[in-house]
Amino acid sequence: MSGLRRHGVFVRMFSSAVMSQTVLSAASFLIGLLLIRQTSDTQYGLYVLVANAVLLVTSLQSAFFGPAMVIRMTPLDRSGRGDVVGGLYREQKRLLRPIAWTCVALIAVMRASNLVNDELALLLLAGLGACIAVLKREYFRTALFAHRRAHDVLRGDMTYVVLLVGGAALAAMTPIPAAAAAATMALAALVAAGLLARALKRNEAWNEAGFPGILQEIASNAGWATAGASIHWLFSQGYSYVVAATLDVTAVAAIASTRLLLMPINLLSTGVSSLMLPVTSGWLNDNAARTVFGRLLAVAFGLMVAASFYLGVMWLCRDWIFTTVLRKQFEHRDELLLLWSAVSLVMVLRDQLRYLPLARARFRELTGLAALSATLSLAITWLGMVRFGVPGALFGVLTGELASVCGTIFLSLREITQPSEPKQPQPPLAASTARLTETV
């Protein structure tokens, strides 16, 4: 493949990935806007808590399956890739079934014991359904991204968004908008998962009997990656539960509403990040770690410049946004916007730089860094709320992100100074059967 054609494929791939994240972020913004404008702060706060729980479980699954899938698929032929995808999908289903039924039983026991009322029990069941459906959809998104078929992901995401936003508009008119919106998320995710599965099977059919024992094989490194993702969630999203427990659900609504305005920055960073792991892995095959780190820095700083421009425009238009768009005014509005702006810039930098140690399978070190960052974040979140109220929660989030960026830079510099690069682990079956000259 010529250099020009290769660059063209690269640009199209990233364009589709960014478009996918654009439509998903736009959907999140529209749903948040609908609920903010048409429901109570309590109902919107409850929906935010459910959405954050869905984000947690998808982050855990992506951390557990994603790196293992990419690392093993990269050197394999078509049949080997199908074995990896099918084997991991088989293990996902085996894990989810007992977890889902256990959660249903637990909710039933809580309702029978009057620990929750009917409305909260319904919200928990709808949230559980959303988690299971989104996990299925997210698995096929991960597999298609690993195959670098971002355009197929975009088609599935468009369907998901249409169903999700339409259902949320109807949910906002019901007496239980939070539960209805969660149920809509479950339905939309199931439909999208079916479309993504068909697209994958049409181009790269998987074999569910493939790679027996793959779960045990990836458990060590994947366990560290999952632990790191869960710990990172504690300070990137878990603060909302600390806020709800320390203050109230309406405080969650105030923080989430101001964060909603940072959605364009999130979609840009996340859209690029969705393909950075396979791309970074490819870069490492042909370049030194120092060169890869420089490329990641360039991507990060480019995104930060774009984010800074958006933040400036948003700050100048903030009065109109809250008065006309959100139709809500929150105490400490400007302080929350400034703090979220600082957090978003640090997150953009961290999102890109982490792919060098991640591609080199430094899961244990990343988990330790996430644990340190989360500890600092949650401690300062609680102390900040006690001292400063709602804005104090974001002091902890910003501290955690800064600690994460500093640690990520340290790990990256250590990779650069290592005399030799470790070989990426390959499963025994793949090593004996793969045609190593063919890549994904």
Phi, psi and omega in degrees: 000130181293160180298320180296316180293321179297318178294324178295318176298318180300313182295316180297321180297313180290326178298317178295320180296317179294321178297320177301312180292330178297311182292325178293317179292321177299320177296315178300319180296314181296319179295315177301318180296317178300313183289323178297315185283328191247353180232176179283161177299327180295314180295320178294319178299320178295319178297320178300319179296320177294315180298323178292326176294319176298319178298323179298309185292325177290325177295319179296315180294316180299321179291324183284312186266325189302300180300320179298320180295312183295313183298320183279329183283330190308314182268004190267161173276183185301315181296318180296321178296320178296324177295318180296309182298315181293320180296318179290324178295320177301315181291326177299314181296321179295327179282322187286324186302304181295327179295317182296313181292327176296318179294320177299316180296321180295319178296320179297319178295318179297320179290318180296330180271005181060026174283335174226153177271181183299317182296317180291322177298319178296320178297318180295319178294317178296320178296321177297315178300320178296319179300312182296315182293318180293325177298319178296313179298317184293328179298314181288331173297315180298317181295318180292322176296321178297328175278359181061038177253062184295332180293326176291323176297319180300318179298315178296321180293324178298316177298315179302316183293316180300313180293320184293313182291318177299317178293323180294324178298320176289321181299324182296342180265359180269166177290343181233069187297325182295312180293320180295321178293323177294320178296321176298319178300319180297314181295314180297321180293322179296316179297314181296322179299320178297318179294318180294320179297319179294321179296320179292316182294327181293327184256323182217078183301139181258163182236106184291346175271359184285153176049061174301136181084011182294330180297315178295327183291323183266355191302321185296299180294320181295325178297319177294318179297320180293318178299318178297319180295319180293321179291319178298323178300329182302321180260342179274330179228332185295342179303331182297326178285326174295319178297315181297321181285324183275319180252263176195177183292329179294331175294324174300319180298320180296315181292317181293325181294317178289325177294330181302330181289344178270008184304319180300324178292318179298318182293324179293312182293315182290324178298317176291319184295334184300337180245003187288331180294307177297325179293316179296321177299319177295319177301319182293335178292335187242352186222162175287158180300325179299318179295318180296318179299320177298319178295318179295321176299317180298317177299315182297314182291326175298317178293325180293323177297314178298319180295321181296321178298314180298316182299322178296316179296317181297320181296319180293332183258013190297323181296315179296321182298312183287326183282317187261318185278304183278332184057034179218147173236133181241146174295144181063031183303309183293321178298318179296319179296317180295317180294317178296325178298315178297317179299317184295322179294320178292322179296322178300316179296313181295321183303322184273319185292335185291347186284341175291304176295330179292316179294336177269012174061039177271056186292321182295316179295320179294325177294317177299319177297317179297321179297316178296315181297317181294320179298312177299315185297309184292323178296314181287328175301311182294313180297320180296320179292322178297322185271319189242358181081215186302314180300333181299335179297325183281343172300320179292317179299315180295318178298316179297318179293320178297317178297321180295318179296315180299316179295322179295319177298319178299314180296322180293317179296326177293323176296322181295322185274355178291138183293333180215154182263135180290147175288142177288138182294139177237141177294146183306317182295319179296320183297329184270341186242342187288145168267101191292351180278348181256132180244170180297000000 
